[in-house]
Amino acid sequence: MAGVSIIGGGNVGANAAFFIAEKGVTDVLLVDIQQGLSQGKMLDIMEAAPIRRYRNTLSGTDSLDDIRGSQLVVLAAGKIRAPGMRREDLFTANAGLVRELAPRIAKLAPEATVVVATEPVDGLTALFAQVSGMPRTRVLGLGGILDSTRLRALIARELDVSMEVVSAMVIGRHSDDMICLPRYCSVSGVPVPHLLSPERIAALVEETRTAGDLVVEMAKRSSSYYAPSAAVAELADSIHMNLNRIFPLSIVLEGEYGVRDAALSLPLVIGESGAAKVLTPALTDQEIAVFVESARRITAALRGEGAPSAASAGGRK
């Protein structure tokens, strides 16, 4: 039994396994339906173990049954976006996969925390919780943590400081209508608005919104995967070691800001049982309006009313 099981042996899945090995968190099982794919990739990584001095074991399988008893299950399978494609365009294609896998994952690993990395993250997180019947605290989506990480990198670049002293907070939908909160961003405890002009902050926020688009347009053939994979490794560490670190992640809402049933990113305290606590930072009326509208679009997609309009949809991992 592996501490972390990753379903999907593509770029996100395989690199998440690699980053977890680099951190020495726990054993990892990579699952992919293509026979031999996950086994070959994990063998390749394990052959680096003597040089990198890994303390954990990585293995592969083509049988979902092998995830039984895992502490963390990462869903990284499904179709990915091509240049020019909206994240929401994938909902119908990947919703079928979630409907198929969610009940099986819940049965095989009923005590696990599930992290959804498949796009569109927010809609599929809500769907997974709905279909699986698992509590919302153990069904999380890889949304705001990725956007926040990108904003951290941009702030560090702008100020020419070490990235490790920068904290940032982005909540809401993992799309163009993400809600960046510069007043909750800081450098060694100093609020970013004290260090940068409103104009420079606005420019960094806009760059954060389009960061995923830029990666896909430049790479031409795939969504980003190094940053999402690194984020998965951070979550695995906090869950396995019960660190109670705070990350903005997508979670099914139960009244936060007056919203229910949709999944959007909020800062969560992450430990061995998943989301130990949901934090609700003070928001302006405008930010709440964006948050509520994002939730409406997600619930509309869940009801089969189609993907959000092109005017507000978009963005990529």
N, C-alpha and C positions, 0 to 999 in steps of 0.2 A: 504493500500500500504506500503510495507517494503522498507527501504532505500537500503538494500542489499538482493538480492535473490540468493540463491545457488541451482543450479540444480545438483542433485545427493546426496543421503542421506547416502553414504558410509563413510569410515573413514575420508577422506579429507573434505568432505562437512560438516559432523556433527561436527568435531573438529574445523573447521573454524568458524562455528556458535558459538561454545563454546568460542573460543578466542575473537571473536567480542563482545560477552556478557561480558567477563571478562574486556575488555577495555572500555566498556560502549559507544561504537561508535554510534550505531543506531539500529533500529529494523531490524530483520532478518527473512526471509522466507526461509524455506528449502523445496525443491521440489523433490519428488521421485515418480516414477510410481507405486511402490509397495504400495498398499493401506495400510495406517496406519503406515508405517515405519517412515516417517518424523514427523508425528504428535506425535508418541510415543517418539521419541528421543528428540524433542523440549519440550515436556511435562516434561520429565525427567530433562532436563537442567533448565527449569523454576521453578521446585520445589526446586532448589538450590538457586533461586533468593533471598529469604528472608535472607539466610545466607551470600551470596556473595554480596547482595545489588545491584543487577542489576538495571540499569536505563532504559534499553531497553526491548522490548518484542520480544520473539522468538516464531514462529509458524510454522506449517507444513502443506503441502498440496500435493495432487497427481495430481493437475491440473496446467499445465504450464500457463494457462491464468491468474493465480493469480499474475504473476510477473509484470503485466502491470504497467508502470510508475516507475519502480525501477531506482534508481540512479546508482547502480552497480549490474551486473549480473555475477556470478561466475559459470563457467562450470566445474563441478567436476564429471560428470557422465562418464560411459564407462568402458571398460575392463581394468584390471590392469595386471601387469607383474608377472610372476612366476619366481623363481630362474632359472638362466641360460638364460632367455629370454631377447632379446634386446628390448630397447624402440621402435626402428623403426619397430619391428615386429607387433606392435599394430596399425600401421598407417591405414592399410586397414580395420581392424575391427572397429576402432573408427572414421574413416573418414565418414562412412555412417551416424553415429549419428550426426556429425557436419553438414553434408549436410541437414539432416532433421530438426535440431533445429535452425540453424543460421537464416534462413528467418523468422521463427516464433518469435525468440527473437528480431530481428530487428523490426518487426511489433509491437510487444507488448510493447517493451521498447526502442523506437527509439533514445532517448536521453541518454541512459545508456552507461556507460563504461563496456565492457565485458572483464573479465579476464579468460583466458583458463588455466585450471589446468590439463586437460586430456592429457595423453601421446599418441604420442610424441608431446610435447608442441609446438615446432617451426613449424613443418609441419601443425599442426592443427590450429595454430594461423593464418598462411597464408591462409589456406583453409577457415576458418571462415570469414576472411575479404573479401575474394573473393566471397563467396556464399552470404553473408549477404548484401554486398554493403555498409557497414558502413565505415566511415573514419578510416584510420589506427591509428589515435591518440586515438581511443576509442575501439580498439581491441588489447589486450595485452596478452602476455603469461608469465606464471610463470616459467621462466627459470633461468636467471642469478642471480636473487635475492636469490634463494635457494642455488645456488653454492657459491655465495658471503657470505651468512650467514654461510655456513659450513666452508669456509676459515677463516672467522672471529673467529669462535669458536676454530679452530686449532691454530691460531696465539695467541689467548688469553691463551690457554692451554700451548703452548710452552714457552711463556714469563711469565706465572703465573701472569697475570694481569686481571683486570675486563674486561669482554667482551664488556661492554658498551662504553669503550674508544677506541675500535678497529673498524676501517673501512676497508673494502676490496672491490675489484672490479674484477668481473669475467664477461666476455662478450662472445658473439658468440653463438654456439649451445649448448643446454643443453644435452651434451653427452661427450664422451671421448675427443672430440676435442674442448672442451671449452677452452677459452683463459683467463688464470689467469694473472693478471697484478700486480705483487708485488710492482712495483714502484709507483702504485697508491693506495697502502695499507698503512695505518699509525696507530700509537698508540698515541693518544693525539697529533696528528699533526706531530709526528716524523715518517718519512718514514721507513717502515719495513726493507728495505735493509741496513739501518743504525743500525739496532738492531739485525739482524740475518745474519749468513753466507750464501753465495750462496747455499751451500750444504743443510743447514737446510731449506731454502726457497724451494728448489727443492723438498725436501721430503714432505713438507706440501702441495705443489701444487699437487704432485702425490696422496697424501692421499685424497685431495679434489676431484680429478678425480674419485676415486674409492669409495667414501663415500656412494653413493647410492647403489652400488653393495654389499657393506658390510652389509648394513641394510637389504636388501632383502635376502641375503644368510643366515644371522643369524636368521631372523624372519621366513624364510622358506615359508610363505604363503602370504605375502603382501608387497607392496611397503611402503616406509616411508610415514607418514602422519602428524605427529606432526609439523615438521619443515615447510612443505608446508602450513599447515593450519595456522600456526602463521604468515607466510609471507602474506597470504590472509588478515588476520586481520590488518596488518600494511598498506597494500594498501587501505583497506576500510577506515581506519582512515585518511590517506592522502587525499583520494578523498572526503570523506564526509565533512571533516573540511577544505578542500582546503589548505593543508599545504605546497604544492609545495616541497615535499621531493624528493630526488634523489634516484632512484632504478634502477638497471639493469634489464630490462624486454625485452621480445621478442616483436618485432614490425615489421611490413612489411616495408622493406627498399625501399627508393625512391632515390637511388643514393649514399647513404653513402658508402664510400670506393669503389665506382664504381659498387655497387650491387643494383639490383631491384627485386621486387616481392617476394623474399624469406623473411622469418621472422627469425631474429636472435636477441639476446639480446644486447642492448646498454644502457648506462645510460640515464634515462628519468626523466624529472621534472614532478612529478605526482600531479595533483590537481583536482579540481571539474569537469574539462572537459576531464579528462584522461591525456594523454601525452601533457603537455603544451609546451615541448621543447625536442628535441632529441640532445643529446650531442655526439660528436665524438672525443674521446681522441686520441692523437697522438700515432700511432702504428708503429712498425718496419715493414720492408718489409716482414719478415717471418710471423709476426702476421697477416698482411693483406692477405698473401697467404692462411693461414689457414682459415681465415674469408671467403674469396671468395670461397674456396673449400667446406666449410660447406654449403654455400648458393647454390652451384651447386648441391649438394646432395639433398637438400630440394626441389629445383625446379624439379629435376628429379623424386622424389617421387610424387610430385603434378601432374606431367605429366603422371604418371602411369608407370614409368620405373622401378619400384621396389624400395625396401628399400636400403639404403646405404650398402656397403660391410661390412662384419664382421670385417675386419681389422681396420676400423675406427669407426664403430658403437658401441653402447653399453652404459652402464651406466643406472642408474635407479634413480628414485626420492629418 
